[in-house]
Amino acid sequence: MRAFLLFLCLCVLPASGYCEGNIDALKEYDYWADGKVRGCRVYDTTGRLRTKSFCRPDGTVEKIEKYDLVGNKIQEGHFDSKGNLAAGLDGWAVMRLEYDGESHLRSQMSFDELGRPIERKVYSEGGRMIFRQFRDSDKLDPYEEAQMAMFLGGNNVKMKNPDE
């Protein structure tokens, strides 16, 4: 019996968890009217959403979102038509989000297209922003609603710019 279990653990189980190539069944595509890909959702082998991609009408990737094992968005990135990171409408190129064990947002941090931090927000267990750190820049006007944190007992702190 022990020999059979050893054979099962060493030979059969690793082989069953391994596959080569592309598994198209774990991807769902949306298309523009001209047939170009509009978006793609990638799922893991248990059916959980792991990645969403959004494409422009010309077929280039505009935005990618990544998700953790329980369905929380943990990262979002914006791209230009050449595939390089690019700032979106809010002034950041990448946003990373962290959650506690009960899927409550605990912090989010945004970065520019060069990977430099722009802003960091920390949230209480109740979801209230309790701390905000930002990089002061002529190009970036910090969110007006984030300034409300001062009225609600939170802190706004200037982040050291690595270029200074």
N, C-alpha and C positions, 0 to 999 in steps of 0.2 A: 504494500500500500504506500509506504514512504517513497519507494522508487517511482511509483506512478505520479504522486504529488510533485516530486522533484522534476520529473519530465514535464508535467503540466506547467509548472511555474517557470522553468527555464526555456522551454521550446514553444509551447502552444500559446500561452498568454502574451509574451512579447510579440509574437508574429501577428496575433489578432489585433494588437493595438498599433500596428505599423502599416502604413500604406504609402505607395509611391504615386506621384503624379497629381493631377488636379481633380478635386472632387466637386464637380459642377452641381451636384444635387444640394450642396450646402451653400449655394449662392443663389440669390434672386436678383434679377435685373429689371430695370425700368428703362424704356427707350423713348427718345424724341420721335416726332412724326417721321423724320427722315431715316430712322433706323439706328442712329447713333445712341450709345449708352447714355442714359440720363442719370442713372444711379445704380448702386449695387449694395446689397446687404449680404454680409458673410456671417454664417452661423457655425458654432462648433459642433462636434459630433452628437451632443445632447440636445441640439436645437436652440441653444442660447445665442442671441445676437451678440456678435463680437465687434463688428465694424460696419459702418455705413459710409459710402462714398457718394459724392454728388458731383456731377459733371456739367460743364457748360454745353451749349448747343453745338460747339465745334468739337466736342469729345474730350477736351482737356479736363483734368480733375480740378475742381474748385474748392472742395472741402472734404475732409475725412474726419469722422467721429469714431472713437474707440470706446468700448464698453467693458465693464468688469463682469465677473461671473454671475452677479445678481441683477444685471441690467442697468446699472448706473453709468452714465456717461463719464468717462475718466479723462478723456482728452479730445480736443478739437483743434484741427489745423486748417489754415487757409493757404491756398496756393495761387500763384499767377499762371498765366497761360503757358509758361515754359517749365512748370513743375517746381518752381522755387517757392519757399515760404514767402508769404506776402501778408501785410496787415489788412485786416478786414475793416468793416465799417466802424467798429468800436476801437480801432487803433492797435489791436494786437494780432499776432500771427498764430500763436499757439496758446491754448488755455488748458491747464491741467487742474483736475478736480479730485479731491479726496473726501472719502465718506467714512463714517464710523461703522461699527458692525450692524447697525440697524438701518443703514442706507440714508442717514441724515448727512447732508453736506456739512463738512467741517472746515474745509479750506479750498480756495481756488487761487491759482497763480497764473498770470498772463505774461507772455514773452513777446518780444519783437521778432522781426524776421532774421535777426542775427543771433537769437537765443538769449538775449539780455532780458532780465526781468523788468517788467513794467509795473505790475501791481500784484499785491498779495492781500487776500481777504481771509479772515478767520471768523468762523461762526460758532455761536453757542449751541448747546444741545437743543435749544428751542428754535434754532434757525435764525437768530438775530445776529447781525454782523457786530462783532465785538472788537475787532482790530482791523485796521487797513493800513498797509504800507505801500507807498507808490514812489515811482521815479519821476522826478520833476523834469519836464521837457518842454521846449517851446512848441513842439509839434503835437504834444498830447495834452489835452485838457482833461484833467481827472473828472470822473463821473460826478455830476452834480448831486445825484441821489446818494452817493457814498458820503458826501459831506454831512448828510443828515445823521450819520453815526455819532457825531459829536453831540447832537441834541439827545441822542438815545443812550448816552453813557459810554460810547465806544471811543477808540483812539485812532487818529490819523497820524501817521509817522512817515516822514520823507525817507526814501530808500537811497542809499549811496549809489550814484551813477558810476559804473565801472570805467567809463571813459574820462572821468574827471580826475 
